[in-house]
Amino acid sequence: MTTTTEIAEFVQTVEYDALPESVIDQLKRRLLDSVGIGLGAIGEEPVTAVRDTVTREGGDAASLWAAGATASPAGAAMYNTTLTRYLDFMDSFLAPGETPHPSDNIGTIIAIGEAVDATGEELIEATAVAYELQGELAWNAPVRDRGFDHVTHTVITQAAAAAALLDLDHEAIRDAVGIAGTAHNALRVTRTGGINEWKGIAAGNAARNGAYAALLADDGMEGPKNLFEGQKGWQQTISGAFEVDLDPACRRVEDTMAKRYVAETYAQSAVEGVIELADLNDIDHEAVTEIHLETFHGAKLIIGGGEGDRHEVETKAQADHSLPYMLAAALIDRQMHNAQYEPDRIQSSDVQRLLRTVTVEEDPTLTERFENGEMPAVIDIELEDGTGYHVEKDAFRGHPTDPMSWSEIEEKFHPMAANVYEQEHRDQIIETVKTLGSKTTADLTALLA
C-alpha cells in the first residue's frame, strides 16, 4: 500500500547526477514548453484576476512572470501555474483512467526555487520528482470516475516537489504530503456540464495549496502522515487501493505528450486529422454536411458529450473542451491556436453552423488502442454533393511515440512569447533552460521577472 513514507523516501532519493541524460533532456524540454505557454497567457482576463489577487496579498520572495511584480512563494506558484495551464496548451500524461498535466508543477517549482535560491540542478531534481509522482498516480490511482478532478493528484505532487526544494527532512515531507492530500481534494464538476473559467484556474489553486502545505511543514506544522492508508483516508474515500512504483531515475517524463494544437489533450489526433484532410483536399467548409468522429471512451466522455452537451459553445472555456467546436474551427481555419478562441471567432456564424454537423461516437476498439498507448481517431467528412473524405490517426506529432524535437519546442515557444519578449530575450531564455544544470533558478527568473 502506498504511504507518505514511500513518497518521502522517493523525494530524498532523487539526485541530479543519477538522472539519465535522456530524462534531463526531456525535463528541460518540459520546462521550456511550459514557460512559453505561460508567457502566451499573459493578459488573459482570468489570469489577470489571479495576478491582482496574489499581488494584493503582498510578498516579495518570488517573481510573477512578465508582470514586473512579486508575491509570496505560494502566491507566485498560483499565478505562474495559472499561466502555464490557462490556454490548455500544456503537456499531459495519457493514462487510461486519468489525463493530468504534469507541467502544472512547473510554476510552483520555479517560484519555490527562486525563494530558496535553488541551483539549476535542484530545479531539475524537483521537476523530476513531480513528473514521476504525477505519472504514477495517474496510472495507478485515477480519480476521475470517482468524482474528483485530476488536480487532486497535482496538489500532492506540488507539495512533494516544493518539499524537495525546501530540503525538508523525511518526517516533514510526510507532513507536507499529508496536509496537501487531506485538505485539498477538488471535484470533477469543474469539467462537467456548463464549463466556466475555473477549469483553467483549478491547477493554479492546487499549486498554491501544495506549495503552502510544504511551507507549513517547513515551519513545523504536522500533517496526517497516514494520509493514504488511514481510516477514512485517501485510499478509502478518494482513490481506492493502489500501489505506485516510484523510480529514482524518473523516467515517467518520457511518457509525456506535448500539445501541437491549443486544444484539449484528447482532441489532438482528431484536430490534426481534420487539418490534414482539409489541406489535402481543399475542403470548402460551406459544403460540409457532416463531420463524424469515432474516438475512445475518454474523449467521448470529456469533450464529446459524455459530461454535457458540447455543441453549446459561447466561451473559450467551453470551446477548448468541445470536440464539435475544435473540429469545426480546425477545418475552417486549418489551424487551432489562440486566435481560434477569440470571442468573435467562437461566436462567428460559420463555425457555429459547422460545429452542429459534428457527431462523436465512442468505439470500444479505439478505447482498447488508447489504453495500449495510442491516441486513435477515425474521421469522416461528407459534403452536400455526396463526396466523402476519410482519415485514421494512431497518434499526433508530440505524442510519446512521436515526440517533438528541440527545434519544434523552440518553434512553439517563440510565437507564444513574442508578445512579451523580443527575439534576443527569448533566445536567452531558451539557452538558460538548455544549460540549466550549470545555472541557478535566479538566472532563469531574472529573465522572467
C-alpha positions in Angstrom: 0.0 0.0 0.0 1.3 3.5 -0.9 2.2 5.6 2.1 3.7 9.1 2.8 6.8 7.2 3.9 7.2 5.8 0.5 6.9 9.2 -1.1 9.3 10.8 1.3 11.9 8.2 0.7 11.5 8.7 -3.0 11.8 12.5 -2.8 15.1 12.1 -0.8 16.5 9.6 -3.3 16.2 11.6 -6.5 19.6 13.1 -7.4 20.5 15.1 -10.4 23.7 13.2 -11.0 21.8 9.9 -11.1 19.2 11.0 -13.6 19.7 9.6 -17.1 20.7 12.2 -19.7 17.6 11.4 -21.7 15.4 12.2 -18.6 17.3 15.5 -18.0 16.8 16.4 -21.7 13.1 15.8 -21.5 12.7 17.7 -18.3 14.4 20.7 -19.9 12.0 20.5 -22.9 9.0 20.4 -20.5 10.4 23.4 -18.7 10.8 25.5 -21.8 7.5 24.4 -23.2 5.7 25.4 -20.0 7.4 28.8 -19.8 6.5 29.6 -23.4 2.8 28.6 -22.9 2.7 30.6 -19.7 4.0 33.7 -21.5 1.4 33.3 -24.1 -1.4 33.6 -21.5 -0.2 37.0 -20.2 -3.1 39.5 -20.2 -6.0 36.9 -20.3 -8.8 38.2 -18.1 -8.9 35.3 -15.6 -5.1 35.3 -15.4 -5.1 39.0 -14.6 -7.7 38.4 -11.9 -5.3 35.9 -10.2 -2.4 38.3 -10.6 -4.4 41.1 -8.9 -5.4 38.8 -6.1 -1.9 37.5 -5.3 -0.2 40.9 -5.5 -2.8 42.4 -3.2 -1.8 39.7 -0.6 1.8 41.0 -0.8 5.1 39.3 -0.7 8.4 39.7 -2.4 10.0 36.3 -2.3 9.1 35.1 -5.8 8.5 36.7 -9.2 5.3 36.8 -11.2 6.3 36.0 -14.8 6.5 39.1 -17.1 4.4 41.1 -14.6 7.2 43.3 -13.1 5.8 42.3 -9.7 6.4 39.8 -6.9 4.4 37.8 -4.4 4.7 35.2 -1.7 6.0 31.8 -2.9 2.5 30.3 -2.7 1.0 33.3 -4.5 3.6 33.2 -7.2 3.0 29.4 -7.5 -0.7 30.1 -8.1 -0.1 32.9 -10.7 2.6 31.2 -12.6 0.8 27.9 -12.7 -2.3 29.7 -13.9 -0.2 31.0 -16.8 1.0 27.6 -17.8 -2.4 26.0 -17.5 -4.9 28.6 -18.8 -4.5 28.3 -22.5 -4.9 24.5 -22.5 -1.7 24.1 -24.4 0.2 22.3 -21.6 1.6 18.7 -21.6 -0.2 15.6 -20.4 0.1 12.0 -19.3 -2.1 9.7 -21.3 -3.0 7.1 -18.6 -6.1 5.0 -19.3 -8.3 6.5 -16.5 -6.7 9.9 -16.0 -5.1 12.6 -18.0 -3.2 15.0 -15.7 -0.9 17.8 -16.8 2.5 17.5 -15.0 3.5 20.9 -16.4 1.1 22.2 -13.8 4.0 21.7 -11.4 6.5 24.0 -13.2 5.1 27.3 -11.9 5.4 26.1 -8.3 8.9 24.6 -8.8 10.3 27.9 -10.2 8.5 30.0 -7.5 9.8 27.9 -4.6 13.2 27.5 -6.3 13.5 31.3 -6.5 12.5 31.7 -2.9 15.2 29.4 -1.6 17.8 30.4 -4.2 18.0 26.9 -5.7 20.5 25.8 -8.2 19.5 24.7 -11.7 20.3 21.1 -10.8 17.9 21.3 -7.8 15.2 22.8 -10.0 15.6 19.8 -12.4 15.5 17.3 -9.5 12.3 18.8 -8.2 10.8 18.7 -11.7 11.8 15.0 -12.0 10.1 14.3 -8.6 6.9 15.9 -9.7 6.7 14.2 -13.1 7.4 10.8 -11.7 4.9 11.0 -8.9 2.2 12.5 -11.1 2.7 9.8 -13.7 2.5 7.1 -11.1 -0.7 8.5 -9.5 -2.3 8.9 -12.9 -1.6 5.3 -14.0 -2.3 3.6 -10.6 -4.8 5.9 -8.7 -7.2 7.5 -11.2 -9.9 9.6 -9.5 -11.9 10.9 -12.5 -14.6 8.3 -12.4 -14.9 8.6 -8.7 -15.9 12.3 -9.0 -12.6 14.0 -8.3 -10.6 16.3 -10.6 -7.1 15.4 -11.6 -5.7 18.4 -9.7 -6.4 16.2 -6.6 -3.2 14.5 -7.7 -1.5 17.7 -8.5 -1.7 19.2 -5.0 0.3 16.1 -3.8 2.9 16.4 -6.5 3.2 20.1 -5.8 3.8 19.5 -2.2 6.4 16.8 -2.9 8.3 19.0 -5.4 8.2 22.0 -3.1 9.4 19.8 -0.2 12.4 18.7 -2.3 13.4 22.3 -2.9 12.9 23.3 0.7 15.1 20.4 1.6 12.6 19.1 4.2 13.6 16.1 6.3 11.9 12.8 6.0 9.1 13.5 8.5 8.5 17.0 7.3 8.0 15.7 3.7 5.4 13.3 5.1 3.7 16.2 6.9 3.7 18.3 3.7 2.1 15.5 1.6 -0.3 14.7 4.4 -1.5 18.3 4.7 -1.9 18.7 0.9 -3.7 15.4 0.3 -6.0 15.7 3.2 -7.1 19.3 2.8 -7.4 19.9 -0.9 -9.3 17.4 -3.0 -11.0 19.0 -6.0 -14.3 17.9 -7.5 -14.8 16.8 -11.1 -17.7 19.2 -11.5 -15.0 21.7 -12.6 -15.0 20.0 -16.1 -18.6 18.7 -16.4 -21.8 20.4 -17.7 -21.6 24.1 -18.4 -17.8 24.6 -18.1 -16.6 28.0 -16.9 -13.2 29.7 -16.4 -12.4 27.9 -13.2 -11.4 25.0 -15.4 -8.2 26.9 -16.3 -7.5 28.2 -12.8 -8.0 25.0 -10.7 -4.4 23.8 -11.2 -3.1 27.2 -10.1 -5.2 26.9 -6.9 -3.8 23.4 -6.4 -0.3 24.9 -6.9 -0.9 27.4 -4.2 -2.2 24.8 -1.8 0.6 22.3 -2.4 3.3 25.0 -2.0 1.6 26.3 1.2 1.4 22.8 2.6 5.2 22.4 2.1 5.8 25.8 3.6 3.7 24.9 6.7 5.7 21.7 7.1 8.9 23.6 6.8 7.8 25.7 9.8 7.0 22.6 11.9 3.3 22.0 11.1 2.3 18.3 11.5 0.1 16.7 8.9 -1.8 13.4 8.8 1.1 11.1 8.0 -1.4 8.2 7.4 -3.0 10.2 4.5 -3.4 7.2 2.2 -3.9 4.2 4.4 -5.6 5.8 7.4 -9.3 5.4 8.4 -11.4 7.5 6.0 -8.1 8.4 4.3 -7.3 9.0 0.7 -7.5 5.4 -0.5 -10.7 4.7 1.4 -12.6 7.8 0.2 -11.0 9.1 -3.0 -8.9 6.6 -5.0 -9.4 3.0 -3.8 -6.5 0.8 -3.1 -3.4 1.3 -5.2 0.3 0.9 -5.4 2.9 3.2 -7.0 6.4 2.2 -8.2 8.4 5.4 -7.9 11.6 5.1 -9.9 14.5 7.4 -8.8 15.5 7.6 -12.5 12.2 9.4 -13.0 11.5 8.0 -16.5 7.8 8.9 -16.4 8.6 12.2 -18.1 9.4 10.2 -21.2 5.7 9.2 -21.3 4.6 12.8 -21.5 2.9 14.3 -24.6 3.4 17.8 -25.8 0.5 19.5 -27.5 0.8 20.6 -31.1 -2.5 22.4 -31.0 -4.3 24.7 -28.5 -6.9 22.1 -27.8 -7.9 19.6 -25.1 -5.5 16.7 -24.8 -7.8 14.1 -26.3 -8.6 16.2 -29.3 -5.0 16.4 -30.6 -5.1 13.4 -33.1 -8.6 14.4 -34.3 -7.7 18.0 -34.9 -4.5 17.0 -36.7 -6.5 14.6 -38.9 -9.2 17.2 -39.8 -6.5 19.8 -40.7 -4.7 17.2 -42.9 -7.9 16.4 -44.7 -8.9 20.0 -45.2 -5.4 20.9 -46.5 -5.0 17.8 -48.8 -8.4 18.1 -50.4 -9.0 21.9 -50.1 -12.4 21.3 -48.4 -14.9 24.1 -48.7 -16.4 24.2 -45.2 -19.7 25.7 -46.6 -20.2 22.4 -48.5 -19.8 20.2 -45.4 -22.9 18.4 -44.2 -21.3 16.1 -41.5 -18.0 15.6 -39.6 -18.1 12.3 -37.9 -15.5 11.2 -35.4 -15.0 7.8 -33.9 -13.0 8.0 -30.8 -12.1 6.4 -27.5 -14.0 6.5 -24.2 -12.2 9.3 -22.5 -12.5 11.7 -25.5 -16.2 11.0 -25.8 -16.8 11.4 -22.1 -14.9 14.6 -21.5 -15.1 16.6 -24.8 -17.5 14.7 -26.9 -20.8 15.0 -25.0 -20.5 12.4 -22.2 -20.4 15.0 -19.5 -22.7 17.6 -21.0 -23.7 18.8 -24.5 -20.6 20.1 -26.2 -22.5 21.7 -29.1 -23.4 24.7 -27.0 -20.3 26.9 -27.1 -20.1 30.5 -26.1 -16.8 30.9 -24.3 -13.2 29.8 -24.5 -13.6 27.5 -21.5 -16.4 25.7 -23.4 -14.7 25.8 -26.8 -11.4 24.1 -25.8 -13.4 21.3 -24.2 -15.7 20.8 -27.2 -14.8 18.4 -29.9 -17.6 19.8 -32.2 -16.1 23.3 -31.9 -12.5 22.3 -32.2 -13.1 20.1 -35.3 -15.2 22.8 -36.9 -12.7 25.6 -36.3 -9.8 23.4 -37.4 -11.5 22.5 -40.7 -12.3 26.2 -41.5 -9.1 27.8 -40.3 -6.7 24.9 -41.0 -5.2 25.7 -37.5 -6.0 25.5 -33.8 -4.2 28.2 -31.9 -5.0 31.2 -29.7 -6.9 33.0 -32.4 -9.4 30.3 -32.6 -10.5 31.1 -29.1 -11.1 34.8 -29.5 -14.7 35.6 -28.6 -15.6 36.8 -32.1 -14.2 33.6 -33.6 -16.2 31.4 -31.2 -19.4 33.3 -32.0 -19.0 33.5 -35.8 -21.8 32.0 -37.8 -19.5 29.8 -40.0 -18.1 27.9 -37.0 -21.3 27.8 -35.1 -23.1 26.3 -38.1 -20.4 23.7 -38.8 -20.0 22.5 -35.2 -23.6 21.4 -35.2 -22.8 19.0 -38.0 -20.2 17.2 -35.8 -21.1 13.8 -34.4 -18.9 11.9 -31.9 -19.1 8.2 -31.4 -17.2 6.0 -28.9 -15.6 2.9 -30.4 -14.6 0.2 -27.8 -11.8 -0.9 -30.2 -10.3 2.6 -30.2 -10.6 2.7 -26.4 -8.6 -0.5 -26.2 -6.0 1.0 -28.5 -5.8 4.1 -26.4 -5.2 2.0 -23.3 -2.4 0.3 -25.1 -0.6 3.6 -25.8 -2.1 5.1 -29.0 -4.4 8.2 -29.4 -6.6 6.9 -32.2 -9.1 8.9 -34.2 -11.2 8.0 -37.2 -12.7 10.9 -39.1 -15.2 11.1 -42.0 -16.2 14.3 -43.7 -19.2 14.4 -46.0 -20.1 17.1 -48.5 -23.5 18.1 -49.8 -22.7 16.5 -53.2 -22.1 13.1 -51.6 -18.3 13.4 -51.7 -16.6 11.8 -48.6 -13.2 12.1 -47.1 -11.7 9.7 -44.6 -8.6 9.6 -42.4 -7.4 7.4 -39.5 -4.9 8.5 -36.9 -2.9 6.5 -34.5 -1.3 9.5 -32.7 -0.1 13.0 -33.4 3.1 15.0 -33.5 4.0 15.4 -29.9 2.7 12.1 -28.7 5.2 10.0 -26.7 5.5 7.7 -29.8 6.3 10.7 -32.0 7.8 13.3 -29.7 8.6 16.9 -30.6 12.3 17.7 -31.2 14.1 20.6 -29.5 13.7 22.7 -32.7 9.9 22.1 -32.7 9.7 23.0 -29.0 11.5 26.2 -29.8 9.2 26.9 -32.8 6.3 26.5 -30.4 7.9 28.8 -27.8 8.7 31.8 -30.0 5.2 32.8 -31.1 3.8 32.2 -27.6 6.4 34.5 -26.0 6.6 37.0 -28.8 4.0 39.4 -27.4 6.1 39.7 -24.2 9.8 39.5 -25.2 11.9 40.3 -28.2 13.8 37.7 -30.1 17.1 38.2 -28.3 15.4 37.9 -24.9 13.6 34.7 -26.0 16.8 33.2 -27.2 18.4 33.9 -23.8 15.5 32.1 -22.1 16.0 29.1 -24.4 19.7 29.0 -23.8 19.3 29.3 -20.0 16.9 26.3 -19.9 19.1 24.2 -22.2 22.1 24.8 -19.9 20.1 24.9 -16.6 22.3 22.3 -15.0 25.1 24.9 -14.8 22.8 27.8 -14.0 20.7 28.9 -11.0 17.0 29.5 -10.6 17.8 33.2 -10.3 19.4 33.1 -13.8 16.0 32.0 -15.1 13.7 34.1 -13.1 15.8 37.2 -13.9 14.7 36.6 -17.5 11.0 36.1 -16.5 10.6 38.9 -14.0 
